[in-house]
Amino acid sequence: MESTRQKKISRLIQKELAGIFLKKGGEIAPGKMISITKVRVSPDLSFARIYISIFPSNSNDQVLKSVQEQSGKIRYEMGQQVRSQLRIVPEIAFFIDDSLDYIDNIDRLLKS
C-alpha cells in the first residue's frame, strides 16, 4: 500500500516526465507519441518505476530501448525541474504499459 507521500511524489514525477516527453519526445522516438501511464515509487523514495504507453504501438521494444538509453538525461532534466521539491531525485526505470493493447485485443475478440 502506497503512503500519501509516495502518491504525491508519483504524481509529481508523472507530471514532470510528461512535460519532458512532450518537449523532447521527437528526439527520443521520432514519429512516436510517448505518454506516462503510471509511476510507482519505492517506500524510501529512491527508486521509481515508470510505465509508458507508445503510440503507434509497433516497434515498442525499439522505442523502450531508446528511452532506457536516454534515462540518464531524462533523470537529469527531471531533477532540474523538481530540485526545489525533492531532496533526492529517484533512480528511474522504464517499462512498457501494454494495458491499452490488451484492452484493444479484448474489444476485437468481443466484436468477432
N, C-alpha and C positions, 0 to 999 in steps of 0.2 A: 504494500500500500504506500502510495506516494504522500509525502508530507506537503503541507501548504507551500513551504519554501521551495521544494522540488518542482511543484507545479508552476510557481511564479518564474523560476529560472527557465523551465522548459518553454513557457510562453515567450519569454524574453529572447531566448536563443532562436526559437522558431521565427519570430518577427524579424530579427536582425538578419538571419540567414535568408529569409525570403527576399529581403531588400538586396542582399548581396547577389543572389541568383538572378534577380530581376535586372540588375545593372550589368553583371559580368557573365550571365548565362551564355551569351553568344560566344564568348571566348572559350569557355569550358566545354560546351557541347553545341557547336554550330547547328542551327536548324532544329533544335530540340527545345522544349519547354520543360523546365525542371521546377517542381513545386515540393515544398516541405510539408509532408502529411502529418508527421508525428515526431516528437522529441522526447526521449526518455533520459532522465538524469539520474546518476547513481546517488545513493543516500549521502555520501560525503561531498557531492557536487564537483567531483574531479573528473568525471567521465560522462560524455553524452552520446547516446546512440541516436542518430538522425536518420529517419526513414524518408526517402524521396520517391516521388512519382514522376515518371518521364513520359512526355507525350511528343510525338508518336512513340508507341512502345516497342518498335522494332529496334534491335541492337542495344537493348538495355545494359547488357554486360559491358559493352564497349564504353558507354557513357558513364557507368558506375566506376569503371577503371580510371577514366579520365578525371572524374570528380575526386576519387581517392588519391590520385597523384597530385592534385591541386589542394588537398586538405590542409596542408601547412599554410598556404597563402590564404585560404578561406578562414582558417582559425585566426590568423594574424589580423585579417580585415575585421572579423567579428570582435576580436579583442580591442581593436581601436575604437569600436563603437560602444562597447559595454564596459569599458575600463572604469567609468565612474560608478557603475552599479555592482560590479563583481570584483572581489579581491583576487580571485584566481579564475582564469579562463579555462574551462574544462577541455580535456582532450576530446577530440571528436572522431567518430567513426560513422561512415555512411553505409546504409543498407537500402535495398530496393523494397518498396512497399507495393506488393502486387495485388492488393485487395481490389483495386479498380478492375484489373484484368480478370480476377476471379468473379466479380460481380457481372462483368460483361459476358463471361463464359456461361454463368448460370442463366442469365437472361436469354442468351442464344439457345441454350438447351431447352428452356421452357417454351420458347416460341416454336421450336421444331417438333 
